[in-house]
Amino acid sequence: MSELETLERTLLADIDAAGDEGSIEAVRVGALGKKGSISELLKTLGTMTPEERQTRGAQINALKTTVADAITARKSALKDLAIAERLARETVDISLPVRSSPAERGRIHPISQIVDEITAIFGDMGFSIAEGPDIETDYYNFTALNFPEGHPAREMHDTFFFNEDDKGERKVLRTHTSPVQIRTMEAQDPPIRIIIPGKTYRQDSDATHSPMFHQVEGLVVDKSANVANMRWVLEEFCKAFFEVDQVTMRFRPSFFPFTEPSFEVDIQCDRSGPIVKFGEGTDWMEILGCGMVHPNVLRSGGLDPDEYQGFAWGMGLDRIAMLKYGMPDLRDFFSADVRWMNHYGFRPLDMPTLFGGLSA
C-alpha cells in the first residue's frame, strides 16, 4: 500500500470518528490547514520533474479533493444530527393545555370584592369614601360617640387595650369604624355623605365572629336628613348589592349610644334551600343597624344639632359576603388557604359595576 493510500485511509477514519463540529474542524486543520499533512505534500510539487508532477501531483490533488469532500459531508451530517438532538430535547407537547397567565390565575379576596361592590353602589348615590386609623384614642372610639363611662363596650372582654403611654392614656384597636364619623365632621362642613369601610377589632372568635373583621358604615349629615331618606338609601343599597328587583325591610326599635332613635334592620328572605335568597320567602334576617345621629355625637363633631341632623348605619362586610356568596365559616376568610381562594375568589379584571353587574 502506497504512502498516499495509507494517509487517505487514516484521514477518512478520523473524519468518520469525529463526533462534533469541533472534532471535524481539528481533522480539517490537520489535513488541509497551512501545515496540514496534505498541504505539506502539495508543497513538494515544485521540486518534482514534469513527469513526476503529472503522476504524483495528480494523486495528491485527488487525495485533497477526496478528503475535502469527506469533511464537507461529515460536517453536514453532524449539523443535521445536532438539529435533530435539539428538536428532541426541546420538544413541546402541544396536546397539553396552555398555561394561564398570572392575571388569569390570580384571585381577588372576597372582602376586597365586597368593598369594590359597595363603593360602586354608594358612589352612584353620591357618597365618598372616608378612612381613619386602626389605633384610636378612647375619646374617638368611645367618648365622642356618646359611650358613657362604665359602658360594657369599654370593658376588657370586648376591646383590645394598649398599655398606658407617658400621659397615662390607653389607646385601643378600634372596635368599629364610627370614630371616622367624628373625624370627618371635625374636618368637613355639611353636607356630608360618606361610607367608611375598614378593619375593626374585638375579642370574639367563632364561626361567625373573628377578632379582626371588616365593617362598613355610612353617614349623612344635612339640615333636612331624616328617617325616610335613610330607609330609601338602605333599600336601594340592598337591591343593588343582592341584585334583586325588590326587597322588603323591617325596622325594629333598638339601642345604640351614638344614634337616637336606633333601629335593627331585617330583610325578607327565603332560607328553605342551601342558599339564602333575598327579595322572596317568609323568613327574616337581621342585616344591619342604623339610626338618626345622636345630638351629642353631632356636638362632638363640632356641629350644632339645632341646625344639622343626620343618619348613620353600619354592617359587617364579612357577614354580608357570607350571605351573598354562600360562605359557611367566617374563619375561612383569614385562613390563607389557596384552595378556598381559588373557589371563592374573583378574577382580578372583573371589576364590579352597576351597569355590568357587581358579581359578573
N, C-alpha and C positions, 0 to 999 in steps of 0.2 A: 504493500500500500504506500503510495507516494506521500510526501510531506503535506501537500495541499489537501489531499483526501482526508488525512488524519486531522488537520486543522478544521476542515469543514465539518467532519463528524463531531468533533469536540464542541465547536461553536453552536451547531444545531442542537446538541444535547443541552447545552447551557441555556439556550433560548427556550426549549421546551420545559426546563426545570424552573424558569423564572415564574414566581407566584404573584408578583405585583408589579406595578409600573416602575417602582424604584429598582427592582432587580433587573428588569429588562433593559432599563437605561444603563445600568452598570455593564451589562453584556455588550450593548451597542458601543459604549465608550471603549471597552477593552478590545473590540474588534475593529471598529471604524473610526475611532477617535484619532486625534492628532498623533498619538503614539501607540495606536492600536496595532494588533498583530497583522491585520490585513493592510493597514496603512504603511507599516514598515516594509511589507513585501512590495507594495506599489513604488516605494522609493528606490527599489533596486532596478527598475525598468531602464533607468538612464545609463546603467553600466552594462547593459546587455547588447549583444550583437543584433543586427536586424533580424536574423533568423531566429535567435532565442526569443526576441521580443514578440515575434509572430505566434510562437507556440506557447511559451511560458506566460507571456504577458496576457494572452487571451484567457489562459486558465485562471490567472489571478483576478482578472476583471469578472470572469464568470463566477468565481468564488465570492467576490464582493457583492455582485447582484443577488446571488442566492441568499447570502446572509442578511442583506438589507431587506429583501422581500420577506424572509422568515421573521425578522424583527418587527416589521410593519404588521404582519399578520398576527403575531403574538400580542402586540400592543392593542390591536383592535379587539382580540378575544378577551384580554384582561379588562379592557374598558367595559365591554358588554357584561362580563362577569360581575364587575363592581356595581354596575347599574342594577343587575338582577338581585344581588345581595341587598342593596339599599332598598329596593322596592319590597323585598320580602321582610326586611327589618322594620320598615315604616308603613306597613300595611294598615289601612283603616277599614274597620268593619262597618260598611255603610248600612248594614241592616240594623245597627243599634240606633236608638232614638238620639236626636240632637240634644246635647247638654244645654239646659236652660241658662239664661243669663242671670247675674246676681239680682237684677231688678225684678226678674220673674220669680226667683226662688225666695226672695226676702218677703217678710210679712210685717204689717203694721199691727202693733198690740191693740187689742180691743178697746182699752181705755183711751189710747190716742185717737182711735177711730171715733169713739163716742164724743170726745171733746171736739173733734172736727165737725161732727154732725150737729152738735148743739150750737157751735159757733155759726154754722151755716144758717140754722133756723133763726136764732136770735139776731144775727147780723142782718137778716132780711127784714126784721122788725125794727131796725134802727138802734140796736144795742151795741155797745162796745165792750171790749174785754178789759178787766182790771185785775191786777195781781198785787200780792203782798208777800212779806217774809214768812217763812215757816216757823221761825223762832220769834215768839211775840212776848210783849210785856203783859203783866197781869192787867194793866189798865185797858189795853186794846182788846185783849181776849175776853175779859170779864166785866170790869167796872164800867167802861164806856158803853157796854151793851146791856146795862141795867141788871147785871147779876149782883144781887146784894151779898154782903158779907155772910158767910155761912151757908151759901147755896151749895147743894150736893155736888154740882159740877166742878166746884173748886177743890174737892177732896182728892186724895191720892188715888182712889180706886178708879177715877176717870181720866185724870190729867197726868201727863209726864212733866214733872217739875225739874228744873235745873238747880244746881246748888246756888246759894246766895252769892251775889257779887260783892264788890267793895262797898256798895251803897246799901247792902242788906236786902236788895231786891232779888226775887227769884223769877227768872224768865221761864216760859213754858213752850212746849211744842204745841202749836195752835190746835185747839180741839174742833174748830170749824173755820170756814173761810170768812165768817162775819166780820172779823177785825178790818178787813179791806173796805167794808162799808164805811166805817168811821174814817179811815184814812182818805177815802175818796171824797167824802163830804167835807173834810178839812181842806182838801186841795182843789176842789172843783165847785163852782157855783151851779145851782139848779138851772135848768132841768137836768137830772141825772138819769141815765138809762144804761146800766152796766150788768154784765154777768161775770161771775168770779169762779172759774174752775181752778182746782188746785188740790194738793195733798193735805190731809188732816190726820191727827194722831190721838188715839185714845187707848186705854188699857183694856182691850177686849179682843177675844180671839175665838172664833168657832167657824162653822161652815158658812155663816152669813155675816161675820164680823172679822175685822182684821185690825191689828194695832196701827197700821198705816193704811189709810184708804183715801178715796177721792170724793170730793163734793163739788157741786156747782151751786152757787147762789145767784139770785138776781135782785137788783134793787132799782126801784123807780122813785124818784123824788121830784115833785112838782107842786104847783099850787092847787091843782084840781085832781090829783091822783086819788082813785077810790077803789072800793072792793069790786065793782063791776069791771073796771079796767083790768084788775088783777085776774079775775076769772076768765076774761077773754084771752089774755096773754097765755095763761096756763092751758086753756083748751086748745088754742092754736098750736102751742108747742107740742102737746100730746098727740094731736092729729098728725102733725108733720113727723114727729120722732118715731111713732109706732106705725106710720104710713097707713093710716086708716082714714076713711072718709068722715067718720063721725065718732065722737066719744061722749060718754055720759059721766059727769063727775059729781061727786058728793062731798060737800064741805061740812066737816064736823067741828064743833067748838073744841078748842084745846087751849094749852097754855105754853107760851114761850116768853122768857123775860124781856126779849127785845121787840116783841110785837103786841099790839092790843087794838082790836081783837085778834085772836090767833085761831088758826084752823088746821086740822089734818085733812088732807085731800085723798079721797078714794076714787078709783076709776073702775068703771064697769068692765067685767072680763068674763071669759069662759075658761074654766080650769078643768074641764072634763077630759081633755086629751093630754098628751105628753108636753105640749107647748101651750103656754098661756096666750089666749087670743083676746085682744082688746077691741072695744067697739061692738061687742056682742056678748051674749050669755046673760046669766043671772047672778054671777058672783061679783064680789067687790074686793079690790086690793088697794091698800094704802100705798101711795106713791111719793108723797112729799108733804112738807109742812110750809105754811105761809101765814101772812097776816099783814095788818097795817103797822107801819114802823112806829114804835113807841115814842111818845114825845120826849122822854128822857134821852133816847138814842139820838134823836134829831138835835137836841141841845148839846150832846157830847160831840156831835159833828160840826158844831158851830152854826146851826140853823135855828131859826125861830119857828117853833111848832104852831104858833098862831098864824104864821104866813104860809108855811110849807107843810105838806103831808106826803106820805109815800107808802109803798107796799114792798114787801120782800118775800122771797121764798127760797127754799133750799131742798136739795135731794142728793142722794148718794149715787155717784156715777157708776160705781161697781155694781150696785143693785139693779139699776135700770138696764145696764149692759146684760146682766144675767137674765132679766125678764125678756128683753128683746131678742137675744140670741140663744136662749136656752142653755145657759151655763149653770151646772148644778152646784158648784162649790166655789165660794169666793177665794179660798186659799190657792186655787189653781192660777189665779191672776199673778201671783208672786212666786210661783214655783220655778220659773225659768226652764220649763220643760219644752224642748223644741217640738216634740210631737203635738203637744197641746197648741203651740203657736201655729204649727202648720195646719191644724184643724180649724181653729177659731180665728186665726189672724186674717188680715185683709191685705190684698195686693197693694203695693205702695203707690201705684199710679192711678188707682181707682178712688179719686178724691170725691168725697160726698158733696153733692149739690142738690138744691131743691128741684131744679128742673131736670137733672139727670138721674135722680134717685139717691137717697142717702146711703143705702147699703147695696148699691148695684154691684 
